[in-house]
Amino acid sequence: MTNMLQAAYSSDNFREQGHLLIDQLADYLEAVRQADTSLNAINYSDPEKAMQYWKNDLTGAEPGEMQSMFAKALDHSVKLMHSKYMGHQISPPVPVATLAGLLGDFLNNGMGVYEMGVSGTTTEQIVVEAVARQLGFSEEAGGFITSGGTLANLTALLAARKLKAKDNIWQEGYRGQLALMVSEEAHYCVDRAARIMGWGDAGIIKVPVDAQFRMRTDQLDQCYQKALEEGKEVIAVVGSACTTATGSFDDLGAIADFCRRHNLWFHVDGAHGAALAFSHKYAATVRGLEKADSVAMDFHKMLLTPSVTTALIFRRGGDSYQTFSQQAEYLFNRKEPEWYNLAKRTFECTKLMIGFKAYSIIRTYGLSLFDEYVTHVCDLGQKLAQLVNDTEHMELPVIPACNIVCFRYEPPGLDDDRLSNLNERIRQTLLEDGEYYIVQTRLKGKLYLRCTLTNPFTTELELSGLLEKVKQMGDLELERAGSIFK
Ligand SMILES: *Cc1c(COP(=O)(O)O)cnc(C)c1O
């Protein structure tokens, strides 16, 4: 072995650097727990500047030295652990799961075949069983963990295509025009999945939403009849639990009934909100989910696991073996005996031990940690909505059903366009300021500020502080650019 390889695999070095890194992360965690006000939720720099920063890091690096690299990455990243992080939907991972992730990276067991992932495969299946029960499915249910909600949704729709389409597309390719129905507020990945499958514009039938951005299930029949008249073969309906922008939950029971009447596949995109099933207080929000043929649920959104870790559960576990099977053999009502060869069912060939991260949480704290967490952050959503309602000139477009809350500052005398501009500027100023991290979204053409409350350390103090800051920044903006806005 060369000296370089000797050094790269040095156990002493690994031990020393590993201890230093864990100390650094633990110090950071302690600082956020103490609500250290010198810490920001984000340290933003624009792309060119960030690129230069890392190029300088690379050229200035001392051979073998790593600590400053870790310190810089920590400094120049979004801090999900921070109580003022309220941005995208990803949760701050529980430390035990990040340690499990480190172990998984270290082992690098590929899981493509069972013997290359004995622990990864079995712990993953234990997680899947626990999740399926919690979602209300029977023993017949089964599935696997895959790399993200986007991929899980595509995989589920491929299963739907295999089991519902009249033609044998896997062998013979397309003849007819397949289509699915989904709310116009659904995550873009559902639209993308239909296009990946070659269905084009005609393959995505967008069902309108009500004032709370939920699918108008009373429109399903009409949309379906119209599609049939146009010669389309509708095979599936996708329910959103919940939508990404506003956290709105479709009426899953109503969609299930509709699908049963017309023999359609019912898939639930529960990437964000299926996790509400873990909360005693909020579980009723996802009623009807147990009637779905398949459900995708991200562990990295609401279940405290590092990304990307997504469960794809099938009500009839046997269905999960159909997606990529070469022959159209049907396995009614039973699980395929080779449950342990996961790559036959997943998109991935090589896959990290992602299920093990979720397993580590369940083993250490039990499912009740998920109950506590989901309940806590959904309560925070209610709290923020109440504060918005109680604050003058703050508007709530949707009553939040979980931990996603949209709002905006609406001082009097400005039209819609100007209000959108103003809130966009507020969000940009917040980003550059860094104390809080929130995002933005457009709803029916209007720009809103958007928060996902994901942090267990967030309290009412941070929530009211945010509203205060938004108002201050808005007023400053109005003053500065008086002539533009008036
Ligand atoms: C986040 C999200 C997705 C995408 O999931 P990834 O894990 O980011 O791939 C899909 N659907 C909904 C409703 C989401 O909120």
The ligand as an ORCA input file, in Angstrom:
! r2SCAN-3c Opt
* xyz 0 1
  C     -41.698     16.780     -0.466
  C     -42.786     16.222     -1.244
  C     -42.532     15.349     -2.312
  C     -41.128     15.032     -2.769
  O     -40.486     14.181     -1.880
  P     -38.899     14.052     -1.884
  O     -38.641     13.152     -0.728
  O     -38.363     15.434     -1.715
  O     -38.502     13.459     -3.193
  C     -43.593     14.772     -2.952
  N     -44.850     15.073     -2.602
  C     -45.137     15.913     -1.598
  C     -46.571     16.192     -1.270
  C     -44.112     16.528     -0.890
  O     -44.407     17.378      0.099
*
